[in-house]
Amino acid sequence: MTRHNPRLERRTTSSSWPGRGGRRPLNRRPLDRYVMSHRSRFSLRFVLGIGLIARTAVSGEPEVRECWNRESHALARECFEESSRRSEEALAAELKTVRETVKTWDEEERYRNEAMSRVERSAAAFRKFRREQCDLEAASTAGGNAAGDLRAACESELNRREIARLRALRARFEGREFGNPNE
């Protein structure tokens, strides 16, 4: 048996409101909920976008952090694209060095061939990961102006991390097990 609770009733007033038997609701919560949910979705996107930008700006490479401080968006975009291009060139050079190191590795040929195959598969997997990860970061702007900037900053940061990983790998192939990855 349910009890009558007057607080749960919808208050109405008599008027000529169509579709409701001439009664207009006094309580406009459905509209308020829509507006608030719309605002909260926007603010959530905004906060997440700013958080993502701040994360990249704070945890990124010094070069990427410098790009965020440019005077205009156009200058920042140029800086990001240049940073991404330079990091891509450095990654290609380091990958070439690792390949050469593996070719001259002082081990049997089957181990060298297996290592070379794994270097190539790892490089392909990294490119796929970088593309997907940076597309995700760009998508977090919901098509905003910073999408290209975030993609370029992401590519630059991930390239530099991969370069450090490849340097450590090269040190192991050269017999410097715990060598300095910055060499």
C-alpha positions in Angstrom: 0.0 0.0 0.0 1.5 3.3 -1.1 1.0 6.5 0.9 0.2 9.8 -0.7 3.1 12.2 -0.5 2.2 15.8 -1.5 5.8 16.7 -2.1 6.0 14.3 -5.0 3.1 15.9 -6.8 3.8 18.2 -9.6 2.4 21.7 -8.9 0.4 23.2 -11.7 -1.5 26.4 -12.4 -4.5 26.8 -14.6 -3.7 28.4 -18.0 -4.1 27.7 -21.6 -1.0 25.5 -22.0 -1.5 23.0 -24.9 -1.0 19.3 -24.4 -1.4 19.4 -20.6 -5.1 19.8 -20.3 -4.7 23.6 -19.9 -2.4 23.3 -17.0 1.1 24.8 -17.1 3.7 23.3 -14.7 5.1 25.6 -12.0 8.1 23.4 -11.5 10.4 23.8 -14.5 12.9 21.2 -13.4 13.1 19.2 -16.6 14.2 22.3 -18.5 16.6 23.2 -15.6 18.0 19.7 -15.7 18.6 19.9 -19.4 20.3 23.3 -19.2 22.4 22.1 -16.2 23.3 18.8 -17.8 24.3 20.7 -21.0 26.3 23.2 -19.0 28.0 20.5 -17.0 28.9 18.5 -20.1 30.4 21.6 -21.6 32.2 22.5 -18.4 33.4 18.9 -18.0 34.9 19.0 -21.6 36.4 22.3 -20.8 38.0 21.2 -17.6 39.2 17.9 -19.1 40.6 19.9 -22.1 42.4 22.4 -19.9 43.6 19.5 -17.7 45.0 17.7 -20.7 46.7 20.9 -21.9 48.1 21.5 -18.5 49.3 17.9 -18.2 51.1 18.1 -21.5 52.5 21.5 -20.7 53.7 20.5 -17.3 54.9 17.0 -17.9 56.1 17.5 -21.5 59.5 18.3 -22.8 60.9 21.7 -22.0 60.6 22.5 -25.7 56.9 21.7 -25.7 56.4 23.7 -22.5 58.0 26.6 -24.2 55.5 26.4 -27.1 52.5 26.9 -24.8 54.0 30.2 -23.7 54.1 31.7 -27.2 52.4 35.1 -27.8 49.7 33.8 -30.2 48.1 30.6 -31.1 49.6 30.7 -34.6 53.1 31.0 -33.1 52.4 28.2 -30.7 51.1 26.0 -33.5 54.3 26.6 -35.5 56.4 25.8 -32.5 54.5 22.5 -31.9 54.8 21.5 -35.5 58.5 22.3 -35.5 59.1 20.4 -32.3 57.2 17.4 -33.7 59.2 17.5 -36.9 62.6 17.7 -35.0 61.6 14.8 -32.7 60.5 12.7 -35.7 63.9 13.3 -37.3 65.7 12.5 -34.1 63.7 9.3 -33.7 64.5 8.2 -37.3 68.2 8.8 -36.7 68.2 6.8 -33.4 66.3 4.0 -35.0 68.8 3.9 -37.8 71.6 3.8 -35.2 69.9 0.9 -33.4 69.6 -1.0 -36.6 73.3 -0.5 -37.4 74.2 -1.6 -33.9 72.1 -4.8 -34.2 73.7 -5.6 -37.6 77.1 -5.4 -36.0 76.1 -7.1 -32.7 78.7 -9.7 -31.7 76.3 -12.7 -31.6 75.2 -15.5 -34.0 73.5 -14.5 -37.1 70.1 -16.0 -36.1 70.1 -13.9 -33.0 70.9 -10.8 -35.0 68.1 -11.5 -37.5 65.6 -12.2 -34.7 66.6 -8.9 -32.9 66.4 -7.0 -36.2 62.9 -8.4 -36.8 61.8 -7.4 -33.3 63.2 -3.9 -33.7 61.2 -3.5 -36.9 58.0 -4.9 -35.3 58.6 -2.7 -32.2 59.0 0.4 -34.4 55.8 -0.4 -36.3 53.9 -1.0 -33.0 55.2 2.3 -31.6 54.0 4.2 -34.7 50.6 2.7 -34.4 50.5 3.4 -30.6 51.6 7.0 -31.2 49.0 7.6 -33.9 46.2 6.2 -31.7 47.3 7.9 -28.5 47.8 11.3 -30.1 44.4 11.0 -31.9 42.8 10.3 -28.6 44.4 13.4 -27.0 43.3 15.5 -30.0 39.8 14.1 -29.8 39.6 15.3 -26.2 39.2 18.8 -27.5 35.9 17.9 -29.2 37.1 19.4 -32.4 38.4 22.6 -30.8 41.3 24.8 -31.9 43.8 23.0 -29.8 43.4 19.6 -31.4 46.3 20.0 -33.8 48.5 21.5 -31.1 47.8 18.6 -28.7 48.5 16.1 -31.4 51.8 17.7 -32.3 52.8 18.0 -28.6 51.8 14.4 -28.0 53.9 13.2 -30.9 56.9 15.2 -29.8 56.7 13.9 -26.3 56.2 10.3 -27.2 59.0 10.5 -29.8 61.4 11.8 -27.2 60.4 9.0 -24.8 60.9 6.4 -27.6 64.3 7.9 -28.3 65.3 7.4 -24.7 64.1 3.8 -24.8 66.0 3.1 -28.0 69.2 4.6 -26.5 68.9 2.3 -23.6 68.3 -0.6 -26.0 71.3 0.3 -28.1 73.5 0.4 -24.9 72.4 -3.2 -24.1 73.3 -4.3 -27.7 76.7 -2.6 -27.3 77.4 -4.4 -24.1 76.9 -1.4 -21.9 74.1 -3.1 -19.9 73.3 -0.1 -17.7 74.7 2.6 -19.9 73.5 6.2 -19.7 70.6 6.5 -22.1 71.5 10.2 -22.8 74.8 9.2 -24.4 
